[in-house]
Amino acid sequence: MTVLDEPGQGYATEPDLGTPAVAADATATVTIDGREVTVPAGTSVMRAAAEAGVDIPKLCATDSLKAFGSCRMCLVEVDGAKGTPASCTTLCSDGMVVSTQTDQVQRLRRNVMELYLSDHPADCEGCARGNCEMQSLAVTVGAVEARYGAGRTHLDDATYDASNPYFDYDPAACIVCSRCVRACGEVQGTFALTVEGRGFDSRITPGGTDFLSSECVSCGACVQACPTSALQEKSLVELGMPTRVVDTTCAYCGVGCSFRAEVTGEGEDTRVVRMMPAKSGGANEGHSCVKGRFAYGYTNHTDRQLDPMVRDTIDDEWRVVSWEEAIAKVADGFAAIQRDHGVGAIGGISSSRCTNEEVYVVQKMVRAAFGNNNVDTCARVCHSPTGYGLNQTFGTSAGTQDFKSVEQADVVLLIGANPTDAHPVFASRLKRRLRQGAQIVVADPRRIDLVHGPHIEAAHHLPVLPGSNVAFVNAMAHTVVTEGLHDEAFLRDRCENVDDYLAFIARPENSPEATEEITGIPAARLRDAARLYAGAGNAAIYYGLGVTEHSQGSTMVMGMANLAMVTGNIGREGVGVNPLRGQNNVQGSCDMGSFPHELPGYRHISRPEVRAIYEDLWGRTLDPEPGLRIPNMFDSALAGTFRGLYVQGEDIAQSDPNTQHVEAALRSMDLVVVQDLFLNETARFAHVFLPGTSFLEKDGTFTNAERRINRVRPVLPPRQGKDEWQITCDIAAAMGFPMDYAGAHEIMDEIAATTPTFAGVSFARLDAEGSMQWPVTDAAPHGTPTMHVGEFVRGRGNLVETVYVPTTERTNRRFPLVLTTGRILTQYNVGAQTRRTANQTWHPEDILEIHPADAQVRGISTGDLVELSSRVGATTLRAEVSERMPAGVVYTTFHHPVTGANVVTTENSDWATNCPEYKVTAVEVGVANARRETDAEAAARDDREPAGRS
């Protein structure tokens, strides 16, 4: 292995110990080929041998899958035992003596290998390339010449399957070891692959069809598990074997998977051959999804803008300029706006797709160089209620557990989240736990895959009507308290406001019977679900944007915290309240002080002792008053008082609600600066475009949904010539506030020096120890996987009265349906990245799901072009008639700008954080070429009709 100077780089495959690790208190000491090794009781002989430095040949075994014992390559002899057992299925016992290289064992292995070679292509390209284990294994066991002949196989006539855009399947190279089948079932949980036929006629098939048409979700687990070239990446065929590896972190969802970027070439000639999920990754442990595993090609897409560009008005053509000219235009323009309109006339928006270090310098630039607190982040439009609600109840603005904790859960309450599409690697971990016997309650208006799937059946599906979440969670807690299922000892020992809360939640208006019409859930079913949750040994809550993106999002988060406290499900593994963050660094962008009222570490800007930390370090006096949130920026822009905006890596013209309002605000500004990879929708209103860097070019850290701080390392040099944090620093310096760092590591050092929860974090420690979960302090030097053990961060848990207040977004005769939105597996957020990859194969456009009853009365069939309209706008997209949604509710995604789904969403928002109410919009749907009612006709009718129920 060639190890490079930079940590996290070099080239070597991760060691494979053959079978999974075993957790046991008892141990067994065995002797293998004269080497003594002590392992946990129940460990396989194969794994013990690997730990002792003895390599046993294997084909069907891998440490990511349960032992299978089919290939017969790993035979050994055990003193006192008959025959030659397979080492992968033979468990260690104390005093066992094992021999792995006796004459008999070697002869048997050679015979087995010769049989495999007799049915393996003589011209195997994988063997020649080096990604097929057959050749190297044949040499290892001494089967260089096969007595039974070698050549084309009995599957010569099988169809070569190149249907998947990322990998090929060659049945002729398959040895039917079943590793792919087992990986699809055990690791991914899709069960898309099977063995068809028997004996010599057996073959692997994706459900009797090709891979593209099958239920395969292209996670790559089968490709990763395959020991031959039967399943192989197209990129490997095109580019050849990699020459080095760089460890980094995925830049898609909030799971934060660790990857080993396998590359070839150096400098500007570097090419990524493949992204291999790292078994050492704390969040993913060797698994991946189609986005992280394969959809990285956008980094080299021809749409990528690599030069700074400027223009005087948004109607002018772009003009390519030097970095110096672009920076000067930004700095001079912002300074001129402040001179003419005041210090508060400009602001910035940070991105949850950028690193902690990049986000930190943006908020620093706004506060120190701009001289105001007009900084906000795209994280506010998705999960700001999480920060507010959990801070009020628990004392910290983050989830309570690590992902691995779900393996200890007995009951999972999943609310407003669709992990199989939005957080698929966590979903696979959750599905494994469900197959082991845990139960799940799914509270979601849509029948998501976790309601019913392969070897999975939800104990309860509660189709909560959009907008009724608080009534739902109050009814759950009411059942727990009034039926005496609450944990009185936990409440008295660890919580405050207990008596007031218990009296509030016991009120009749919070009962399942009283809320039945509001939530749409029969009282008996809700009571059964509440009893299941309260009666579990360990019960965990996991939730997503279906909780936060409501007018009562913050109230709902506090309601879930109440439910967890009332049942004592806080402070140990297998329990907790766990947000599934949307983007890769939503947690980090919030941690880094991207809100107008908070400095890094969620400390309010009004606190003089906190401001003093930064004032002493930065040499600038900070404004103690909170600045403008994004909606306030837009309103002020239309009022003429807010004139300049810096947007880092966020497409607000596509992702923010009421697109027409957003565009009008952007159009009214004097200077809009967009820093991104592509000329996105927001760039249509920009005066300066600054090219950004992809995650493969970044140096820094991301913080995932479980507070895990992961290193992001540069795989490629910045294609546009500058690190993103350098661009921000250059703007600040040009405005008279020097911001100098020798590298991203110095930014993290500043974060650690000023932010208590990051006190023990540094690049050096992360490189040496791997990821860590904040808080990382003297009391928790290696991080904190589980929060609130013993006591809450705030001391005692705060039980909050969560009064249900109906949303003002109501249906009526003109807009009788409710629209809710979400994501799909193969696309991501506004689609800027995934739409520029082969993921377009699966989801080339946004689709509107509509219930058959609603479709029938409107004359709509699957595939019809329909118009989706609300009080604020309309768009056109194709319909899919589906019973996944209840009657009266329609659903779509928001990945394609041509659809512009947010053109119909309103400006309703959470009362505490202004998080938009994306999940409740009153709409109408009609065949696109049908006559639309005029606004005058509709207004006249609305005046005659009462408002409908939310």
N, C-alpha and C positions, 0 to 999 in steps of 0.2 A: 504494500500500500504506500502510495506517495502522499505524505501529509503536508499540507501547505501551512504557511506561517499563520494565516488567519484562523481563529477558532471557528469550529463548525464547518471547516472545509477539509477536503482530502478525497480519497476514493477507496471505498470498501463497502461491501454489502453488509447489512446488519447481521450479526450472528443469529443462526437459527438453531435452537436447542432441541428441536424435534417434537416436544410436547409441551403443553402449557405448564406454567409454574403452579405449585400446589401450596396452599396456605394451611399449615398445621403446626400445632405446638410441639408434638412429638417429632423425634428425628430418627433417622436410620443411618448407620455407618456401613458402607459397602466398600469392597475392594474390586476395582476394575482394572484388569491388566496390570496388577501390582500396585495400582495407585489407590490410596484410601481417600474416600470423600464422604462427608456427612451432609445429608439432605433432609428436607421435611418428609415425614412419613407419607407414603402415597405417591412419591415422585417416581417417574418411570426410570428404568435402567438407562434408556437412551439419553434422557436429560441429565441424569447423574454422570454419565460418561462424558457428556459434553462439558459439564462443569468441572470435571477432572482433567479436561484437555484431551480426551479420547474421542476421535471422530468416528462415528458408526455410519456407514453408508445408508441412505434412505431415499425413497421416492414418494411414498404416500404420506409421510409424516412431515409436519411443520408445527412450530410452537404456537401458531395462531389458531390451530384446530385441535379438537379432541383426537386422541389416538384412534387409528383405524385398523392397522394391522393387516393390510391387504397385499402389500407389494412383496413381502418376504425378503427384502434386501437387508433388513437390520437384524438378522438372526444372530444370536449369541449362545454361548454355553454357560450354564449356571451349575456350580458344584452341587452335587446331590440331587439335581433335577433331571428328569428325562428329556431327551430330545433337544431341539434347538429353538427355543421360544423367540418370538419377536420382541426386541428390546423396547419398542414403543408401547406395547401393551403389558409388559412385565413390570410389576411394581417392586420397588426396593424393600427389602426387609433387613433388619439389623443383622450384621455378620455375613451377609450374602457375599459370595465370591464369584465374579463374572469374568469370562474370557471372551474377547471379541475378535481374536485373530487366530484361532486354532485352524489346523489344516481342514478339518471337517467344515467349519464355518466358511472358510474362504472358498472351498470347493462348491458348497451349496450356493453361495452368492454368485460365483462365476456362472453356474448353471442357470440360475434365475436371470442373470443379466443377458446371457446368450439368447434366452427365450424372448426377452424384450427386444433385443437387437434384431431378431429374426422378423419382427413385425414393426420395424422402424425404418423410415426412408433412408436409404444409403446416401442420398444427396440432400439430407436435412440441412436447410439453410440456417436454422437455429444453431445446430452443432457447429457449423462453420463460423457463425457470427459470435457464438459464445453465450447465447441466452437459452440454450437447451442443455439440461444437466446430463443427458444420456452419454455423451462422448466422454466428459470428464469422469463420470461415475464408472463407465466401462474401464477406463484406464486405472481408476482406483482399485477396482476389484480384480483386475488382471484379465478381463474378457476382451482382449484386443481383437481377436479373431473369433467370429461366431460360427460354431460347428453346424448350426442349423440354417446357415445362409442369412443374408441380409439384403434388403432391397425395398421395393415398394410394398405397401402393406395391404392387408385384407380390406382396408377402407379406401383403396385407390379410387373407387368409383363414387365415393362420397363427395358431396358438393362442398367446395371451398366457400366459406361464408365471409364475404367482405362487406356485409350490409351495414354493420356498425361503423360510424364515421371515425372511431378512434382505435379500434382493434379488429383483428381478423381471427377467424377460427378455421384451422386446417385439421379436419378429422384424421387425415393420414398420419399426422405426427402425434396423435393422442394415444396414450397408453391406458386410458380408463382407470386412472388412479383414484378418481373421484374427489381430488382436492378441490377442483372448481365447484363441484356440486355441494360439497360440504361447506365451502367458503360462502356460497350464495345463501345457504341455509343458516349456518351457525353464526357467521359474522354479519352478513347483511340482513338476513331475515326475509328475503324476497322469495326464495324457493322457486326461482325461475328455471333452474337447470335440473335435469334428471338423467338417469342412465336408462337408455332404451335397449331392449333386447337382452339376451342372456349369453353367457359364456363368450365364445369367440366372436359372436355377432353383436356383442354389446357395444354401444357408442353413447357419447354424451350429446344431448340435444336440448336446446332452449325451448321446451314445450312443443316439440314437433314442428317448429317453424324456424325462420332465421332469427338472428339476434335482434335485429331492428324491430321486427314485428312481434317479438315476444314480450313477456313481462319484465325482462331484464331492465334494470335502472342504470346500467353502465357505471356502477360504482368502481369497477376495476378490481374487486376482490378476487374474482375468478382468474383474471390475467395475472395478478400478483401471486396467486397460489400455484399456477400451472408450472410444473417442473420441466416441461418441454416447450417447444415453440408452437404447440397446437393453438394456444391463445397468446397473441403477442401484439404489442402496440404498433400501429402503422408508423409512428415516428421512429421507432427503433429500426424498422426496415429501411426507412428513408435516410436516417442520419448515422446509423451504426451504433455500436456500443459506446456508452459514456466513458470519459477519461477521468472525471473528477466529480465530486459531490459537494453541494453547499446546503447546509441545514437552514431551513427558514420556516415561515408560517403562512398558511393560506390567508388570502385577502377577501374571502367571500363572507360567509355568515359568522355569527357570534360564537360558534363552537370553537374556532381557533385551532384547527388541525395542524399538527407539525408535519412537515414534508422534507424529504431529501431531494433537492433539485439535482438531477443527474444531467451533467452537461458535457459538451465537447467543445474544443477550441478555447482560445484565450482572447481577452480584450474585446474589441468590437466584433471579432469573429465568433464569439461565444454563442452556442446554440443549445437550447434546452432540449434534451433528448426525451426525458419523461420526468414526471413528478411522482415520487414514490412516498406513500404515507409512512411516517416514521413509527416504528414499534415503541420507541422511547417517548413518543408524544403523550403527555399527560391527559390531553383531552380526547385524543382519537385512538391511541394505542394500536397503530398500524392499519386503521381503516380510513376510508375516504368516501367522497361522493363524486358524481360525474363532474361537478364544477371544479372542485379542488384538484381532482386527479387528472382531468383532461383539458379543461377550458381555460388554459393560460395563453392561448395563441393570440389573444387581443393585444398583448404587449408588443407584437411585431406587425399589427394590422396596418394596412396602407392608409387607413383613416387617421392614424396617429399623427398629431401635429407636433413637430419637433423644433419649431422656431418661434420666438416671440413675435407677436403681430400687434399692430395698432391701427386705429382709424379715428377720424375726428367725430363722425356721427355714425349711428348704427345703420344708416342707409349707404355708407361708403363701402368700397371694397377694402378688404384687409391688405395691409402692407407689412411685409416681413422686415423686421429691424433687428439690430443687435440687442443683446441683453442690456447693455448700458443705456441705450435709448429707451427701451421698454421700462426699465426701472425708473429712469428719470421722469418719464411721462406719468407714471403712477404717483411717484412722490410729489412732483410739482402739482399735479392735478388735485390730489388730496389736500395739499397745503393751501392751494388757492380756494378750494371749497370752504375749508375751515376759516380762512381769512374773511371770506365774504358772507358766510352763513353761520359761523360759530363752531366751537370745538366739537360739538355733538352732532354735526351734520354728516359725519362719515362713520362707518363701522365695518365689521368683518364677520364672516360666517366660516366656521371650521368644519372639517369633514370627519365622519366616522370611518372613512376608508383610509385615512392617513395614519401615520404612526403617532404614538404618544408624544414623541419629540417634535414632530411637525406641528401637531395641534398646540402643544405648549408654547411654541414660539409665536404662533398666531395670536393667542390671547395675550401674550406678553407684548407683542407689537401694538395691539389695540389699546392696551392699558397704559403702556409707557410711551409709545411713539405717537399714537393718535390722541392720547390724553383723556380717554373716556372709557366707559364700560359697555360700549355697544358691540358686544360679541355674543354670538349665539351659535348653535350647532344643529346640524340635521338630526342629531340624537334627540333633540327636544320634540321633534315631530313624530317620534315613535315611542320612546321609553322614558320621557321625563316624569310621567306619573310614578314610575317605579322608584326613581330617586326620591321624589317627594314623599310618597306613601311609606316606603320602607325606612326612610330617615325619621319620619314622625313616630313610627311605631317601635322600630328596633334600634334606631340611632345610627344607621349607616345606609348609604344609598346603593346597595348592591345585594345580590342573591346570597343565600346562606350556606350553600353546599358546593362541593365539587361534583362533576358529572358522575364520577364513579360511585357516589353516594346512592344513586338510584338502585344499585345492585343490592342494597339492604332494605329497600322499600317493600312493604307488604301491600299497600294500596297507593295508587297514584291518582290524584285529582288533576286532570289536564283541562285547562280553561283557556279558550280563545287562542289556541295554538295548533299548528299542523306540522309537527316535527318531521314527518316523512318527506314533506316537500321543502320546508324552510330550514330545518336543522337535521338533515338526514343521518349524520353520523351519531348524534345523540339518540335519534329515533331507533337506530339499530341496537344500541345499548339497552334502550328501554324495552324493545321487543324481546331481547334475550331474557330480560328479567320477567316479562309477562309469560314467556314460554316456560319459565321455571316455576310459575305458579302465582306470581303477584297478580293483583287485580287492578283494573283501571276504570275510572269514571271519566267519560269524555263529555264536557260541557261546551257545546259548540253548535251553532245553528246548522252547520253543514255536516253531513255524514262523512267524516274524513276516514282515511284508510285504517286508522287505529280503532275505529269502531268495529270493523270486521275485516280480517285479513288472514293470510296463511298462518294457521296455528295460533291465532289471536282472536279473542272475542271480548269486547268491553262488557264489564259487569252492568254498566248503565251508560246509555247515550242520552244525554239531557239536552235537547235542541233549544237552548236558551234564545229567546227572541232578541234580536239586536237592540241594545239600549237598556236591557233589563238586568245587567250583571249584578248591580248592587242589591236589587231585590232578591236575586237568586242567592247570593252569598249570605245575606241576612237570614233568609229562610233556612239555609243549611245550619248556620250557627244557632238559630232559634230552636231547631229540632234538637241539636246537641245539648243545649242548656236546659230546655224544658223537659227533656226526657232523662235528665240526670247523667248524660254521657260525658260531661266535661270533666277536666282534670282539676279538681278543686285545690289540691295540694300545690300543683304547679302555679296556678293563678295566684294563690296567696303568698307563695314563696318568691315569685319572680316578677310579678306584674303589678301595675298600679291602675287606679280607676276601675277596680274590679266590680265593686257593688253597683256603681253607676252604669257600667256597660251591661252587666247581667240584667239589670232592671230594664234597660233600653231594649236589648235584644229579645227579651221575653214578652215584649208588647204584642198584642194580637195582630197588629198590622204587619208584623214581620213573619208571621206563620206561613208555612207552605200553602195553606188553604187560602189565606188572604192575598198572597202574591201569585196564585196560580194563573189568573187571567193576565197578569203583567208579564210573567216569564214564559207562559205557554207550556209549563211543565206540570203534569198532574201531581197533586200534593203527595199522593202515596209513593210515587216513584222518587220524588225528591227526598222524602223522609227515608226511604230505603238507602239511597245513596249517602245521605248524611250519617246514617247508622254504620254503614260500611266504613266510611272514612274515620269516624270517631272510634270504632271498635278495633281498628288495626293496631298491631304492635308498633309499626312504623308507617306513618302516612305522610306523603310528600305532595306538595302543590307545585306544578309547573305551568307556566302561563306565557302568553305571547301578546302580540299587538291587538288581538281580539279583546284584551282586557284594558290596555292602556289608551287606545285610540278612540276614546269616548268622552263625552262631556263630564262624566263622573269617573274618569280613569283613575285619578288619585284616590278617590273614595273607595273604589273597588280594590285597589292594592292594599289599602288599610283594612278593608273588609276581609281579605284573604289572610292578612297578618293576624287579625283578630281570631279567625277560625283556627289558625295554627296554634296560637297561644292558648285558646280555650281548650284545645285537646292535648296540649303539652307536646306538640310536634315541632319542637325547636331545640337546637343545641346538641344534636347527636347525628350520627350517620343515618341515612335513609328517610329523613324528614325534611322540613324546611319549606321556605317560599322561594321559588327559583324562577327568575325571568329568563326566557330564551331570547337573548338579544338578537336584533335583526342583522346588523352589519358587523364586520370583523372587529371594529374598534369602537362600537357604541359605548361600552363601559369605559374605555380609556379616554375617549373624547370628553365624557362627563367628568372623569377623575381629574383631568388636566385643567379644569377651570374654564370651560367653554360657555358657561352661562353668564348672563349679564349681572347676576347678583352674587356669584360665587367665585372665589379664587380656588386654585387647585386644592383638592382634598375636601371639597364641599364646605368651605368655610366662608361665611357671609362677608361680603365686601364692606359692610358697615362696621365690622369688628376692628378697632384700632390696633390691637395687638397682632392681628394677622396681617393687616396692611403694612405694619412696621417691618415685618420680615422682608417683604418685597421692596419696600421703599429704601431700606438700608442696603439691600443687595443691588437694586437697579439704579439708585440715585435719583429717583423721581417720586414726587408726591402723587398718590393715587386718589382718584375721585371716590369718596365714600358712598355715593349714591348709585344704585343699580342703573344699568343702561337699558337700551331697547332690545326687546325680543324681536325675532324675525317679523311677526305680524305687525308689531309697532313700527318697525322700520318701513314696511310697505305703506302703512297708513300715513306715516310722517312724510314719506316720499311723495305721495299723492297730495299731501297738504303743502308741499314745497319746503319743508324744513329739514328733510334728510336727503342728501344729494349725491353721496358717493358710497360705493359698496365693494368690498373685496370678498370674493367667493372662492373658497378653497375646496376643490374636489367634490362639489355638490351641484346637482342639476335642479335648482329650485323651481325653474320654469316647468319642469315635468313632475317633480315629486311633491311639491307643496299644494295645498288645497286651493280650490277656486282659481284655476289657471289664468283666467281672464284678468282677475284682480292682480295676480302676481306680475303678469306681463305689463299691465298698465303702470304698475309701480316701477318696474325696471326701466320702462320706456321713458319715465319722467325724470330719471336721474341724470346728472351731468357726467358721472364717471363710474362705470361698472367694470370691474377687473375680474376676469375668470381665470383660474388656475386649474387646468385639468388635462387629461390625456387627449380628449377629442373635442371638436367643436360641437358642444351639446346644445340643447334647446336654450339654455340660459345665455350661451355665447351669442345668440342672435341679437341680444340686447347689450352686448359688451363693447367697450371701447378699447380695451387692452386684453389680449389673450396671452397668458404665460403657460408654456407647456410644462406639464408635471411629469412625475415618474410613476411607473407601475411598481407593484409590490416586489417584483423581481429585481428592481433597481434600488430599493430602499435599504437603509441601515437604521435600525431602531428597534422598537418594541410595539406589539399590539397587546391589549388586555381583553380577554374574552369574557363570556357571560358568567363564568365561574370565578372571576377576578384573577385569572391566570395570566401572568405577564410572560409573554413569549418573545424570544428574539426573532427579529426579521433581519436577514442578512442579504447583502447585495449579491445576486447571482450574475447580473449583467451590469456593465457600467451605465450610468445615466445617459440615455440616448440623446437627450437634449442638452447635455453638458453641465447641468447643475443639479445638486440635491435640492429637494423641495424646501427643506428648512433654510438652506442658503438663500433661496429666492426671497423668503420672508425677511430674513435678516438684512438682506441688501436693501429692501424697501424701507425698513426701519432706520437703517443707517442713513439713507438718502433723505429721510425726514428729520435727521438730526439726533437720532438715538442709536448709538452704536450697539450692535448685538454681534459679538464675535465668539465663535466656538471652533475649536480645532477639529471637531467631529461630533457625530450624534451622541457619542458616549459622554461628552461634557454636558450636553443638554440633560441627559438622564442624571448626571451627578448633581446638577442644579435642582432638578425635580426632587431627588432624594434628600437634598439638604434643606428643602423648604416644605416638604409635604410629609407629615408624620407617617402615613400609611405606606409610603415608599422609602422609608428611612434606610432600610437595609438593602435596597436594590442598586445594582450596578451591572454594567455589561460584563465585567469580569466575573461576577458571581453567577450571572445567568449562563455565561459560557461554561463555567466550571460545574455548576450544579444542575443546569436545566431550568425549566420554568418554575416560577414561584407564584403563589397566590397571596395578594395583599390582604391584610396588613403584614408587612415584613418589617419587624421591629426587634428591639433587644429581647422583648418577651416572646417573640415568635420569629427567631432568626431565619428559619427556613420556610416561612409562610404559614398561612392559616386556611387549610382546606375546609374546615367547618367553623362557621361563625356562631357567636352567642353561646358558647359552652360555659356553663356555670352561671353566667350573667350576661345581660344584653350590653351592647356597646354603650348604650345610654344609661346603663345601670339597671333599671327595671323596665320591662316591656310596657308600652303605653297602649292600653285598650281605648280605641276611639269610637265614638258613636257615629255610625255610618248611615245617615238618613238617605233613603232613596228619593231622588228627585228626577222625574221624567225628563228626557231630552226635549228640547224645544223643536227638534226636527221631527215633524209629524207627517204621517201619510194623510191624503185626502182623495177626493174623487179624481182630481187631475193627476196626482202622483200617488197611486195606491200601493206601490211596491216599495220594499226597502232594499237598497243596495248595500252589500258589504263586500270588502275586497281582501285579497290575499296573494300569496305567491304560488308558483309552481316549481317543481324540482329543478328543471333544466335551465330556467332563467333566474336572474337575480336583480332585485331592486328595479331601477329604471332601465335595465338591460344594456347599459352602455358597454359593459364588458362581454357578457354572454352572447349578446346579439352579434358580436363580431367573432364568434367561434362556431364550430359545427354543432353547438347546442341548438342552433336555429332549426336543425333537422326535426326536433321533437315539438317545438312550440314556436312556430313562425309568426303567430299573431295572438293577441288577446282574445279570449272567448267569453261570452256571457252565458253562464249557466242559469237556466230557468226551469221551474217545475212544470211537469206536463199539464197540470190544471191551468196554470197561468198562461202557458203557451197556447193551449187549445182555444181559449176564449179570444186570443189575439191573432189566431191564424198563423202561428209561428211553428216552423219545423226546424230540426237540426240542419245547420248549414245556411239558414236564411240570414241575409244581411238585415240587421235591426238597428233602430235608433234608440239610444238610451238617453233620456232627458231628465233633467231636474230643474229646480227653480233657478239655478245659476248658469246652466249650460247644457250642451248636448253633444253626443259623439255617436259614431257608427261602428259597429263591430258584428261579428258573426255569432249566432246563437247555438247553444247546445242544450237540447231538452234533456233534463236529468232530474232524477229523484234525490240527488245528493243534498239539494236544498229543500227546505219546507216550502209549501205554498205560501206565496206572499213575499218571499225573499229571493233576490237574485244575487249572483256572485260573479266577479271578474277579477282578473289580475291587472297589473299596471306596468308591464314590462316594455311596452312598445309605444314610442312617442306618437306614432301615426294614429293610435287609438286615443291617447291622452285621457285616460280614465279620470284623472283628477280635474278635468274641465267640468265635471258634474258635481264634485264634492263641494260642500259648503264650508263657510268659515267658522262653523260651530267648533268649540274647543273645550278642553278640560278646564274646569273652573280654577284650578290651582296653577297649572303650568302652561296653558294655551296649547297643549298637544292637540292637534286637529282631530275632529271626530270623523275619521275616514270610514269607520265601520257602520255608520248609520246615515244614509242619505235617502230621502224620499224620491222615488223615480217613477217614470213610466217607460214601458218598452213597447215598441210597435214595429211592424215591418217597415223597412226603411223607405220604401216607395209609397207608403200609405200617406194620405193627407194628414198633416199635422194641424191640430187645433190652433187657431190664432191666439196670441197672448190676450187680446181683448175678450174673446169668447171664454177663455179659461178664467180670466180674472172675474168676469161677470158671474160665472158659475160658482167660483170659490166664495164669492160674497153671499151666495144663496145657501151654501152647504156648510155644515159644521165640520171642524177639523177632525181628522181620523185619529185613531189610537196610534201611538208611537210604535 
